[in-house]
Amino acid sequence: MALSREKKEELVALYATHLENASAVVFTDYRGSTVTQINGLRASLKEADTSYVVVKNRLMRLALENRGLTEELDELLEGPNAIAFVGEDIGRGVTALKDGLKDLDEIIEIKGGILEQNVLDAAGAEALSELPTREEMLAKLLATIIAPATQLARVVNEPGVSLARVVKAHADAQAEAA
């Protein structure tokens, strides 16, 4: 059944909204999967702030072109496509997608992706899963910020600690002598 012009415009607007809100976009070929499998994958991705949408290629192309993406879209928009729109935490979202695909015995495969207006091949899109999660990045940043203060505190504290060790060693030596 053909879609009406209004419905197509709604879908283009929906895709555009997803693109606006996504930090990264991962294209997958869902050929061979069932509706139940796709719905299960959607549910698991929801926890990682990632939505998984089966798209119409022509309409998705319009949404991408409206955002200024025109390069290398032919390979990505070929065949049946379902797209993972990854939220703020790219590492967590793409890792959840890869884990979900493993659970499906890799029936669905990653075709490529988009990150900050750059089109990625399949390997590049999969590499996004190796990015640290937001929490890991914040922890590393905090450790980097705190490290100099911790080292300074140790340096300032060391003379007093050294003096205490010398006094204790001297007291122990006198106690043994007595």
C-alpha positions as a printed NumPy array, in Angstrom:
array([[  0.   ,   0.   ,   0.   ],
       [  1.429,   3.364,  -1.053],
       [  1.944,   6.061,   1.539],
       [  0.164,   9.368,   1.135],
       [  2.203,  12.535,   0.683],
       [  1.259,  13.692,   4.202],
       [  2.417,  10.415,   5.729],
       [  5.714,  10.641,   3.826],
       [  6.244,  14.2  ,   5.059],
       [  5.529,  13.036,   8.62 ],
       [  8.11 ,  10.256,   8.267],
       [ 10.747,  12.651,   6.9  ],
       [ 10.055,  14.975,   9.851],
       [ 10.281,  12.025,  12.279],
       [ 13.596,  10.905,  10.774],
       [ 14.878,  14.496,  10.945],
       [ 13.936,  14.679,  14.634],
       [ 15.735,  11.4  ,  15.327],
       [ 18.808,  12.708,  13.476],
       [ 18.768,  15.963,  15.448],
       [ 18.621,  14.167,  18.785],
       [ 21.195,  11.489,  17.927],
       [ 24.896,  11.72 ,  18.746],
       [ 25.576,   8.939,  16.26 ],
       [ 23.574,   6.957,  13.716],
       [ 24.239,   3.299,  12.866],
       [ 22.747,   1.688,   9.744],
       [ 21.94 ,  -2.027,   9.844],
       [ 20.704,  -4.538,   7.293],
       [ 17.865,  -6.358,   9.028],
       [ 17.241,  -8.876,   6.221],
       [ 16.399, -12.301,   7.642],
       [ 15.22 , -11.107,  11.041],
       [ 11.708, -11.37 ,  12.411],
       [  9.493,  -8.669,  13.872],
       [  9.866, -10.313,  17.288],
       [ 13.657, -10.136,  17.045],
       [ 13.591,  -6.476,  16.004],
       [ 11.186,  -5.611,  18.824],
       [ 13.437,  -7.429,  21.312],
       [ 16.423,  -5.477,  20.034],
       [ 14.461,  -2.222,  20.33 ],
       [ 13.617,  -3.005,  23.953],
       [ 17.242,  -3.758,  24.861],
       [ 18.459,  -0.584,  23.132],
       [ 15.934,   1.602,  24.924],
       [ 17.89 ,   1.097,  28.172],
       [ 20.96 ,   2.575,  26.426],
       [ 19.04 ,   5.662,  25.226],
       [ 19.068,   4.349,  21.652],
       [ 16.078,   4.011,  19.362],
       [ 15.937,   1.457,  16.549],
       [ 13.743,   2.334,  13.584],
       [ 13.027,   0.525,  10.312],
       [ 13.202,   3.257,   7.669],
       [ 12.147,   3.9  ,   4.093],
       [ 15.366,   4.609,   2.218],
       [ 14.077,   7.384,  -0.055],
       [ 12.55 ,   9.253,   2.852],
       [ 15.645,   8.783,   5.007],
       [ 17.772,  10.121,   2.146],
       [ 15.6  ,  13.268,   2.098],
       [ 16.008,  13.733,   5.855],
       [ 19.785,  13.275,   5.583],
       [ 20.081,  15.631,   2.617],
       [ 18.056,  18.258,   4.501],
       [ 20.754,  18.085,   7.21 ],
       [ 23.516,  18.568,   4.637],
       [ 24.62 ,  14.943,   4.357],
       [ 24.9  ,  13.978,   0.72 ],
       [ 28.16 ,  12.059,   0.504],
       [ 28.473,   8.274,   0.363],
       [ 24.84 ,   7.597,   1.215],
       [ 24.241,   5.162,  -1.649],
       [ 25.883,   2.19 ,   0.078],
       [ 24.185,   2.907,   3.391],
       [ 20.735,   3.379,   1.888],
       [ 20.736,   0.191,  -0.143],
       [ 18.496,  -2.744,   0.746],
       [ 16.335,  -3.022,   3.862],
       [ 17.535,  -0.644,   6.576],
       [ 16.911,  -0.295,  10.261],
       [ 18.754,   2.529,  11.93 ],
       [ 19.95 ,   2.878,  15.502],
       [ 19.774,   6.503,  16.615],
       [ 22.233,   6.63 ,  19.511],
       [ 21.601,   9.087,  22.329],
       [ 24.161,  11.084,  24.284],
       [ 26.373,   8.147,  25.316],
       [ 27.78 ,   6.822,  22.028],
       [ 29.96 ,   4.08 ,  23.516],
       [ 27.126,   2.661,  25.601],
       [ 24.578,   2.834,  22.757],
       [ 26.726,   1.18 ,  20.086],
       [ 27.963,  -1.435,  22.555],
       [ 24.334,  -2.271,  23.395],
       [ 23.608,  -2.573,  19.663],
       [ 26.564,  -4.918,  19.098],
       [ 25.564,  -7.012,  22.121],
       [ 21.989,  -7.182,  20.837],
       [ 23.2  ,  -8.286,  17.421],
       [ 25.319, -11.033,  19.004],
       [ 22.189, -12.301,  20.745],
       [ 20.536, -12.581,  17.323],
       [ 23.396, -14.734,  16.006],
       [ 24.4  , -11.753,  13.883],
       [ 21.436, -12.06 ,  11.493],
       [ 21.384,  -8.273,  11.442],
       [ 24.657,  -6.707,  10.353],
       [ 26.053,  -3.218,  10.694],
       [ 26.461,  -1.457,   7.342],
       [ 27.92 ,   1.857,   8.45 ],
       [ 27.114,   4.975,  10.374],
       [ 27.238,   8.714,  10.751],
       [ 29.131,  10.59 ,  13.444],
       [ 29.248,  14.399,  13.477],
       [ 28.354,  14.78 ,   9.797],
       [ 30.955,  12.149,   8.79 ],
       [ 29.877,   8.961,   7.04 ],
       [ 31.521,   5.827,   8.49 ],
       [ 31.97 ,   2.393,   6.965],
       [ 30.947,  -0.767,   8.855],
       [ 34.297,  -1.049,  10.668],
       [ 34.169,   2.605,  11.696],
       [ 30.63 ,   2.254,  13.011],
       [ 31.544,  -0.863,  15.   ],
       [ 34.602,   0.919,  16.405],
       [ 32.253,   3.376,  18.119],
       [ 31.464,   0.611,  20.616],
       [ 35.056,   0.856,  21.842],
       [ 34.5  ,   4.425,  23.008],
       [ 34.287,   4.73 ,  26.775],
       [ 30.872,   5.357,  28.277],
       [ 30.008,   8.812,  29.551],
       [ 30.574,   7.691,  33.151],
       [ 34.012,   6.271,  32.283],
       [ 35.008,   9.497,  30.53 ],
       [ 33.852,  11.585,  33.503],
       [ 35.793,   9.347,  35.899],
       [ 38.961,   9.71 ,  33.799],
       [ 38.484,  13.468,  33.613],
       [ 37.976,  13.693,  37.365],
       [ 41.075,  11.556,  38.002],
       [ 43.082,  13.827,  35.708],
       [ 41.856,  16.925,  37.517],
       [ 42.426,  15.511,  41.016],
       [ 45.842,  13.888,  40.369],
       [ 47.956,  17.071,  40.719],
       [ 46.216,  18.032,  43.974],
       [ 46.745,  14.532,  45.369],
       [ 50.427,  14.614,  44.438],
       [ 50.822,  18.066,  45.994],
       [ 49.191,  16.872,  49.218],
       [ 51.593,  13.912,  49.327],
       [ 54.629,  16.159,  48.782],
       [ 53.5  ,  18.623,  51.468],
       [ 52.728,  15.797,  53.913],
       [ 55.941,  13.794,  53.306],
       [ 58.361,  15.794,  55.547],
       [ 56.075,  15.358,  58.552],
       [ 55.633,  11.652,  57.847],
       [ 59.393,  11.214,  57.415],
       [ 60.069,  13.017,  60.705],
       [ 57.524,  10.807,  62.46 ],
       [ 59.248,   7.675,  61.09 ],
       [ 62.666,   8.9  ,  62.286],
       [ 61.33 ,   9.727,  65.769],
       [ 59.601,   6.33 ,  65.978],
       [ 62.749,   4.511,  64.837],
       [ 64.788,   6.442,  67.407],
       [ 62.251,   5.648,  70.154],
       [ 62.263,   1.954,  69.168],
       [ 66.063,   1.914,  69.213],
       [ 66.144,   3.465,  72.712],
       [ 63.492,   1.033,  73.927],
       [ 65.589,  -1.911,  72.746],
       [ 68.72 ,  -0.448,  74.33 ],
       [ 66.986,  -0.125,  77.68 ]])
